Amino acid sequence: MNNIYDNGELLLGTKKDILDYWKNNAVNIDSDFEEEVKEDLKDLKDDTIVCINYDNGMGYTIDYWDNKDIVNKEEKETRTCSECHKEMTQGYCIENGEEYYCSDECLHKHYTQEEYLEMYDNGNGDSYWTEWEC
């Protein structure tokens, strides 16, 4: 039995359960949407927790968590790189935590050095490099 939460705007469950839910329950969704989501999920493990928000007026967003991330969340507060999804102990904090990047390489996939320095604003901005306690 699938453990799925679907309220017409959010779909929450494991990757496997969501794909089975669509396959076995004749859910009325656009086939292009379903194929896009399947493509986005293809590299995730079957037991990865997935939350799909498909009623945000701009397509859809997908958030996902490995089961160990959920268990560890209560034990310690962690930051995850917005680009490569690695757990971070140091790195860039962008706009007071809206985004995190673990390295120059990940940061520069989204911002040039000049853009970052503008957000940093000589230490007066809401973007900075830091180290976090583990």
SULSULKA-V322772 format. One line per field, one symbol per residue. ss: DSSP state (2 for helix, 1 for strand, 0 for the rest). psi: psi as a letter, one per 40 degrees, with the letter a starting at -180 (. if undefined). burial: I if it has 24 or more other C-alpha atoms within 12 Angstrom, else O. Layout:
ss=???
psi=???
burial=???
//
This chain:
ss=00001100011111222222222200000022222222222000000011111000000011111022222222200011000000110111112220111002222000002222222222200001111000
psi=hhghhheedihhaidddddddddeefhgihddddddddddedeiidehhhhhhffeefbiihiihidddddedddihiihhedefiiieiahhhffediiheiddddeediiddddddddffeeaehiiiiii.
burial=OOOIOOOOOOIIIIIIIIIOIIOOOOOOOOOOOOOOIIOOIOOOOOOIIIIIOIOOOOOOOIIIIIOOOOOOOOOOOIIIIIOOOOIIOOIIIIOOOOIIIIIOOOIOOOIOOOOIOOOOOOOOOOIIIOOOOO
//
